[in-house]
Amino acid sequence: MTVAAARCLILTPTISSSASSCSAVLRFPRIVHRRRRRALSCSASPFASMDAPPEGYRTNVGICLADPSLTKIFSASRIDIPTAWQMPQGGIDPGEEPRAAAVRELREETGVTSAEIVAEAPNWLTYDFPADVRDKLNARWGTNWKGQAQKWFLFRLTGSDDEINLMGDGSEKPEFSEWTWMTPKQVIEKAVEFKKPVYEETLKHFAPYLQSDPATSS
């Protein structure tokens, strides 16, 4: 199945389950992209775009979950900061591949297992924590990170909205209190200021794979 005039090849994952449904793992074959990717430029942006995550930054995956029609993006408000809306994200475990981390984080934070990867951002995008956020997070983690280096993935939901559960798969403490589908523009507008540049660059890269929303077209 192809999306956006065959800009990428979408492969449906296979799901293997053990005795518990919470242990289901999505296994994705390697995706071959049919178009040459242009390197992202960061010359005029307050963040960096790099081929590899730099030292001093926590490695992290970002998850852009689109609805089945590829017109809207999942965004959720944080339990600890209700006014902060964001796309799911999470740290990469030692020895874990970014793609596997993205699948795991999607399941842990949204409960979604019915999804397929449409695209992967070619570069790592980094942002610095504001001073107060840096102090709070490093105290929680026992670290001294400057910020996060993120690898972003675009997923398409292949199931229904009923599958989305902010309690996740039960393996981690819930992070979100409510969620909704948003246009890419709304996702950026609702994001906290220090994440906006990364969101803008991420959604710019994924734009060729997303469809325009008929409800907002003139």
C-alpha positions as a Python dict, from the first residue, in 0.01 Angstrom:
ca = {
    (1, 'M'): (0, 0, 0),
    (2, 'T'): (137, 341, -86),
    (3, 'V'): (75, 682, 68),
    (4, 'A'): (108, 1030, -84),
    (5, 'A'): (181, 928, -441),
    (6, 'A'): (419, 650, -342),
    (7, 'R'): (658, 877, -157),
    (8, 'C'): (731, 591, 77),
    (9, 'L'): (658, 226, 104),
    (10, 'I'): (439, 135, 399),
    (11, 'L'): (477, -212, 540),
    (12, 'T'): (217, -349, 777),
    (13, 'P'): (369, -473, 1104),
    (14, 'T'): (327, -820, 1238),
    (15, 'I'): (231, -854, 1601),
    (16, 'S'): (353, -1135, 1820),
    (17, 'S'): (187, -1190, 2157),
    (18, 'S'): (282, -1395, 2460),
    (19, 'A'): (36, -1502, 2727),
    (20, 'S'): (-36, -1140, 2822),
    (21, 'S'): (-173, -887, 2575),
    (22, 'C'): (36, -619, 2742),
    (23, 'S'): (349, -789, 2614),
    (24, 'A'): (250, -765, 2247),
    (25, 'V'): (532, -628, 2038),
    (26, 'L'): (502, -469, 1695),
    (27, 'R'): (772, -587, 1461),
    (28, 'F'): (838, -366, 1162),
    (29, 'P'): (1038, -469, 857),
    (30, 'R'): (1292, -219, 739),
    (31, 'I'): (1121, 47, 532),
    (32, 'V'): (1276, 144, 201),
    (33, 'H'): (1205, 504, 104),
    (34, 'R'): (1178, 574, -264),
    (35, 'R'): (1286, 933, -261),
    (36, 'R'): (1613, 1091, -173),
    (37, 'R'): (1593, 1283, 151),
    (38, 'R'): (1728, 1631, 178),
    (39, 'A'): (1926, 1705, 494),
    (40, 'L'): (1750, 1939, 735),
    (41, 'S'): (1903, 2278, 787),
    (42, 'C'): (1934, 2437, 1130),
    (43, 'S'): (2122, 2753, 1037),
    (44, 'A'): (1836, 2983, 1132),
    (45, 'S'): (1676, 2777, 1408),
    (46, 'P'): (1738, 2765, 1786),
    (47, 'F'): (1795, 2390, 1775),
    (48, 'A'): (2035, 2152, 1601),
    (49, 'S'): (1981, 1892, 1331),
    (50, 'M'): (2251, 1624, 1332),
    (51, 'D'): (2335, 1285, 1182),
    (52, 'A'): (2403, 1144, 1530),
    (53, 'P'): (2290, 1249, 1878),
    (54, 'P'): (2547, 1486, 2038),
    (55, 'E'): (2698, 1433, 2381),
    (56, 'G'): (2525, 1597, 2673),
    (57, 'Y'): (2174, 1533, 2536),
    (58, 'R'): (1932, 1259, 2638),
    (59, 'T'): (1848, 1035, 2343),
    (60, 'N'): (1477, 1038, 2284),
    (61, 'V'): (1217, 938, 2027),
    (62, 'G'): (928, 1155, 1912),
    (63, 'I'): (603, 1001, 1790),
    (64, 'C'): (380, 1175, 1539),
    (65, 'L'): (67, 958, 1537),
    (66, 'A'): (-168, 1040, 1249),
    (67, 'D'): (-529, 928, 1217),
    (68, 'P'): (-620, 663, 956),
    (69, 'S'): (-681, 930, 691),
    (70, 'L'): (-343, 1096, 758),
    (71, 'T'): (-509, 1436, 809),
    (72, 'K'): (-495, 1491, 1186),
    (73, 'I'): (-225, 1440, 1451),
    (74, 'F'): (-261, 1299, 1803),
    (75, 'S'): (-185, 1553, 2076),
    (76, 'A'): (-237, 1520, 2451),
    (77, 'S'): (-220, 1741, 2760),
    (78, 'R'): (17, 1647, 3040),
    (79, 'I'): (-119, 1543, 3379),
    (80, 'D'): (142, 1753, 3561),
    (81, 'I'): (103, 2056, 3330),
    (82, 'P'): (-253, 2054, 3185),
    (83, 'T'): (-182, 2353, 2962),
    (84, 'A'): (111, 2175, 2794),
    (85, 'W'): (-3, 1979, 2490),
    (86, 'Q'): (242, 1757, 2308),
    (87, 'M'): (298, 1455, 2086),
    (88, 'P'): (416, 1139, 2265),
    (89, 'Q'): (788, 1101, 2324),
    (90, 'G'): (1022, 906, 2547),
    (91, 'G'): (1378, 802, 2623),
    (92, 'I'): (1571, 532, 2440),
    (93, 'D'): (1691, 248, 2660),
    (94, 'P'): (2060, 144, 2648),
    (95, 'G'): (2120, -74, 2343),
    (96, 'E'): (1770, -9, 2207),
    (97, 'E'): (1721, 95, 1844),
    (98, 'P'): (1522, 420, 1794),
    (99, 'R'): (1257, 243, 1582),
    (100, 'A'): (1198, -15, 1855),
    (101, 'A'): (1187, 261, 2118),
    (102, 'A'): (923, 449, 1916),
    (103, 'V'): (701, 139, 1895),
    (104, 'R'): (743, 76, 2269),
    (105, 'E'): (674, 438, 2368),
    (106, 'L'): (364, 451, 2147),
    (107, 'R'): (227, 144, 2325),
    (108, 'E'): (327, 262, 2673),
    (109, 'E'): (181, 613, 2641),
    (110, 'T'): (-126, 558, 2422),
    (111, 'G'): (-200, 186, 2436),
    (112, 'V'): (-188, 174, 2055),
    (113, 'T'): (-59, -142, 1887),
    (114, 'S'): (-253, -111, 1560),
    (115, 'A'): (-26, 128, 1372),
    (116, 'E'): (227, 137, 1091),
    (117, 'I'): (535, 351, 1038),
    (118, 'V'): (498, 583, 742),
    (119, 'A'): (819, 783, 766),
    (120, 'E'): (1126, 851, 978),
    (121, 'A'): (1297, 1190, 1009),
    (122, 'P'): (1649, 1155, 863),
    (123, 'N'): (1831, 1355, 1130),
    (124, 'W'): (1836, 1395, 1507),
    (125, 'L'): (1674, 1717, 1626),
    (126, 'T'): (1790, 1864, 1955),
    (127, 'Y'): (1651, 2125, 2190),
    (128, 'D'): (1776, 2266, 2520),
    (129, 'F'): (1571, 2256, 2836),
    (130, 'P'): (1479, 2591, 2992),
    (131, 'A'): (1670, 2635, 3320),
    (132, 'D'): (1374, 2549, 3546),
    (133, 'V'): (1276, 2245, 3340),
    (134, 'R'): (1638, 2127, 3326),
    (135, 'D'): (1675, 2144, 3704),
    (136, 'K'): (1346, 1962, 3763),
    (137, 'L'): (1410, 1680, 3515),
    (138, 'N'): (1773, 1624, 3606),
    (139, 'A'): (1678, 1606, 3973),
    (140, 'R'): (1419, 1342, 3884),
    (141, 'W'): (1653, 1144, 3658),
    (142, 'G'): (1975, 1194, 3855),
    (143, 'T'): (2147, 1327, 3542),
    (144, 'N'): (2287, 1648, 3396),
    (145, 'W'): (2138, 1663, 3048),
    (146, 'K'): (2135, 1992, 2854),
    (147, 'G'): (1827, 1886, 2664),
    (148, 'Q'): (1703, 1610, 2437),
    (149, 'A'): (1820, 1470, 2103),
    (150, 'Q'): (1514, 1331, 1928),
    (151, 'K'): (1454, 1090, 1639),
    (152, 'W'): (1103, 1137, 1503),
    (153, 'F'): (870, 879, 1348),
    (154, 'L'): (539, 926, 1168),
    (155, 'F'): (286, 652, 1247),
    (156, 'R'): (-57, 596, 1094),
    (157, 'L'): (-327, 452, 1319),
    (158, 'T'): (-469, 142, 1150),
    (159, 'G'): (-722, 67, 1422),
    (160, 'S'): (-1000, 280, 1568),
    (161, 'D'): (-997, 565, 1820),
    (162, 'D'): (-1130, 319, 2080),
    (163, 'E'): (-785, 163, 2097),
    (164, 'I'): (-632, 483, 2234),
    (165, 'N'): (-600, 453, 2612),
    (166, 'L'): (-408, 717, 2809),
    (167, 'M'): (-341, 455, 3078),
    (168, 'G'): (-112, 303, 2817),
    (169, 'D'): (-27, -65, 2842),
    (170, 'G'): (-1, -49, 3221),
    (171, 'S'): (378, -78, 3228),
    (172, 'E'): (444, 289, 3306),
    (173, 'K'): (282, 572, 3501),
    (174, 'P'): (32, 762, 3280),
    (175, 'E'): (154, 1099, 3149),
    (176, 'F'): (-156, 1246, 2983),
    (177, 'S'): (-499, 1352, 3107),
    (178, 'E'): (-680, 1407, 2776),
    (179, 'W'): (-617, 1390, 2403),
    (180, 'T'): (-759, 1504, 2071),
    (181, 'W'): (-685, 1503, 1699),
    (182, 'M'): (-532, 1831, 1578),
    (183, 'T'): (-414, 1978, 1251),
    (184, 'P'): (-34, 2014, 1225),
    (185, 'K'): (-75, 2389, 1275),
    (186, 'Q'): (-272, 2337, 1596),
    (187, 'V'): (-13, 2090, 1727),
    (188, 'I'): (258, 2355, 1691),
    (189, 'E'): (42, 2633, 1838),
    (190, 'K'): (-43, 2426, 2148),
    (191, 'A'): (315, 2313, 2213),
    (192, 'V'): (531, 2475, 2481),
    (193, 'E'): (763, 2741, 2340),
    (194, 'F'): (1091, 2550, 2368),
    (195, 'K'): (950, 2258, 2165),
    (196, 'K'): (789, 2462, 1887),
    (197, 'P'): (1099, 2479, 1658),
    (198, 'V'): (1144, 2101, 1670),
    (199, 'Y'): (772, 2046, 1607),
    (200, 'E'): (782, 2285, 1312),
    (201, 'E'): (1079, 2107, 1155),
    (202, 'T'): (936, 1762, 1223),
    (203, 'L'): (597, 1840, 1071),
    (204, 'K'): (764, 2013, 778),
    (205, 'H'): (947, 1690, 703),
    (206, 'F'): (632, 1477, 742),
    (207, 'A'): (410, 1716, 543),
    (208, 'P'): (452, 1526, 211),
    (209, 'Y'): (303, 1217, 374),
    (210, 'L'): (4, 1394, 531),
    (211, 'Q'): (-320, 1474, 354),
    (212, 'S'): (-497, 1810, 366),
    (213, 'D'): (-811, 1817, 579),
    (214, 'P'): (-1120, 1867, 356),
    (215, 'A'): (-1296, 2044, 644),
    (216, 'T'): (-1034, 2322, 641),
    (217, 'S'): (-997, 2349, 262),
    (218, 'S'): (-1157, 2643, 86),
}
